[in-house]
Amino acid sequence: MALLARRNLLHDKVRFAVTLTGIVFAILLMVVQFGLFLGFMETTSNNVSHSGADLWVISKSVRYFDIGGWAPFSERKLYQILGTRGVANATKYIVQYIVWKRDDGGTENIQIVGFDPGSKLGGPWNIVQGNVEDLKADNTVFVDDLYRERLGITHLGQVGEINGYRARVVGFTEGIRSFTTSPFVFTSFKSAQNYIRLPEEQTVYVLVTAQKGADLEQLKQDILARVSDVDVYTTAEFSWMTQRYWIFTTGAGVATLIAAMLGLVVGVVVVAQTIYATTIDHLREFGTLKAIGASNLHIYRVIIEQAIISAIVGYIIGISISFAVVYLSRRNEAAILLPWPIAIAIFGLTVLMCVSASVVSIHKATRIDPALVFKN
Amino acid sequence: MEAAVSVKNLTKVYASGEAAVRAVNGVNLDIHGGQVTMLMGPSGSGKTTLLSIMGCILRATSGSVRIRGEEVSHLKERQLPSIRLAHIGFIFQGFNLFPALTAGENVEYIGSLKGLHKAEARRRTESLFEQVGLAEKYNAFPEDLSGGQKQRVAIARALAGDPEIILADEPTAALDSQSGRTVIEMLAALAHDRGRAVVIVTHDNRIVEFADRIINIEDGKVTDRIS
């Protein structure tokens, strides 16, 4: 049975290549479209999800991460938070749009991120050059490799200008993309305060880490009870709030989501059509099988085995190319993400698509006009 | 002697209403082991339909079909493959070998369908290849065989399940005269030497000399029987 299934596929190598091409195309389409969507999701809230904080304390009017700078609040709230039972640490944090001036005089919108380099909460990740400790010095910044050209940065130690202040580059990160197209520039809270002219006693966010074993929901309630005019969210909640904002209130998010769904549908259709055509190509052989005494169950098995073999080979090729595409995309501003759980899910989906498509063609194969085998 | 195949008042109607075509119309026929029976008649006379019904791959509209005394006309569709596998070997005009399998594997496949161990299936197949004179072609693919050789592989496949009944549809039509004669001699030997019931649908007048019985069919009816 397995022999016939395998040989049927390998006998007509051109046909098999066409089948595999269809499956590989479908996998690539799904990976790219879904990967772009996942990249979109990740990019919109990467600073939140990589913050290392347990809770975010934000002004009541803030609905998503990027606009926090419009609603700063008094740093007295920081001390109220620090005095709350269950809080291990709390630090001030800034995010604000501002203009970067290059050496050549050109300007670029950036999002300045100010954090406490001592606690490292909310700091940069994927550091490829430099040390976070270097940010303790005034007017020093980290920028991402992806945006070097836009910011006119070629090497460590180079100096740009932010709002009239020097900004010396002391480190580079890799792959910290900005959804708003304004690159993130990391600096210390104090420097960021200067850059954006934030009054001394104010902050934009407070990032909280809880004591080990603390109940985060209870801690949220306790902070809300002590601190007025703020909201408190877990990192996951604030990340999702930000993602949801960008997905559903901007055309880009919905378009990416629709493209991902279309990629899935087109992928399913391509695979279904390909597998169906492969089975129909062998209809006469299935008629012969039936005539010589094979049961319908036997024919089902041959057809499904063909589908599974095609799915496995197609997946191995497709996912290998996909990982290459994902790797190559790491230096683009639009990220394509392919986490392992998604790669595994796509394998399941590929097998499911191929088997489902073959089941549709089985219907045809098991209802063959028996006289077919007597026609020359 | 019990007939290998017995059909009574057999009718097969295609379509319905005014478009209805009676491909087989009230046929009564007994096929016995040890004989070569040839079904002859013009194209569209119903020969192949009758052969398909006798081979349990097409169901009659009405009438009785008995295979080795067992009534099969009322059996469910899913019960018929085991009847075919146990009692009937088919030989087709177009050979219908699986192009992706070697000649040997084509024949071994019947053994696997019957649940034989691989080694046993291979042993039987090698023996059949000796009988049909193709021992050296065991590992050849069908595309590398001549028409006559393909049909001899098909005969080996038809015999692989050790059936009592061999049904052949125009087995010589695609062959040159020499190959056709070789094939028909083999089929005749199966009937005369090994007691098989061999039914051959043919237009080929060159092979009628091998027939023990000739059944002429026109418009779905038996018009003449020559023994």
Contacts between the chains, C-beta under 8 A, distances in Angstrom:
chain1	res1	chain2	res2	distance
A	1	B	112	7.3
A	3	B	101	7.3
A	3	B	105	6.9
A	4	B	98	6.5
A	4	B	100	7.0
A	4	B	101	6.7
A	4	B	109	7.1
A	7	B	98	7.7
A	7	B	100	3.6
A	7	B	101	5.8
A	7	B	105	8.0
A	8	B	98	7.8
A	8	B	100	4.9
A	10	B	100	7.1
A	11	B	99	6.0
A	11	B	100	3.5
A	12	B	100	8.0
A	284	B	96	7.3
A	285	B	96	7.9
A	285	B	98	5.7
A	285	B	99	7.9
A	287	B	96	8.0
A	288	B	92	7.6
A	288	B	96	4.3
A	288	B	98	7.2
A	290	B	57	7.0
A	290	B	81	7.1
A	291	B	55	7.3
A	291	B	57	5.3
A	291	B	84	7.0
A	291	B	90	5.4
A	291	B	92	8.0
A	291	B	96	7.6
A	292	B	84	7.0
A	292	B	85	7.2
A	292	B	90	6.2
A	292	B	109	7.8
A	292	B	110	6.4
A	292	B	113	7.2
A	292	B	157	7.2
A	293	B	81	5.0
A	293	B	82	7.0
A	293	B	84	4.2
A	293	B	85	2.8
A	293	B	86	7.7
A	293	B	88	7.8
A	293	B	110	7.5
A	293	B	113	5.6
A	293	B	161	7.0
A	294	B	81	6.2
A	294	B	85	7.9
A	294	B	113	5.7
A	295	B	78	6.9
A	295	B	81	4.6
A	295	B	82	7.4
A	296	B	78	6.6
A	296	B	81	7.6
A	298	B	81	8.0
A	298	B	113	7.0
A	370	B	52	5.7
A	370	B	57	3.9
A	370	B	58	4.9
A	371	B	48	6.7
A	371	B	49	7.3
A	371	B	52	6.0
A	371	B	58	6.7
A	373	B	57	7.4
A	373	B	90	7.5
A	373	B	92	6.0
A	373	B	96	5.8
A	374	B	48	5.0
A	374	B	51	7.4
A	374	B	52	6.7
A	374	B	92	6.4
A	374	B	93	7.1
A	374	B	169	4.8
A	375	B	94	7.5
A	376	B	93	4.9
A	376	B	94	4.4
A	376	B	170	7.7
A	376	B	173	7.4
A	376	B	174	6.9
